């Protein structure tokens, strides 16, 4: 089994920066570090087994190939599409957000 590199888009990196900034603003540096660890674990998993993510929002939004994977112990979802040579991470969103609205942001999907 070939491990594919995981390549976050600029918007996904901004999502991660926002989540880390939130935890740091709340005075929860250990939680921020745990979030980064959970994200790295998620990226490793989807790089190895991209087909295991849920296609639920891909079907809802009519975005073929879109899948998501939940972070362990954190309420965040990693949205991605498997490409022939890499994993294209579109967003990293809090699970309580209005996911369809956030995923339909044209700037985020360009």
Buried (B, 14 or more C-beta within 10 A) or exposed (E): EEEBEBBBBEBBEBBBEEBBEBBEEEEEEEBBEBBEBBBEBBBEBBBBEBEEBEBEBBEEBEBEEBBBBBBEEBEBBBBBBBEEEBBBBBBBBBEEBEBEEBBEEEEBBE
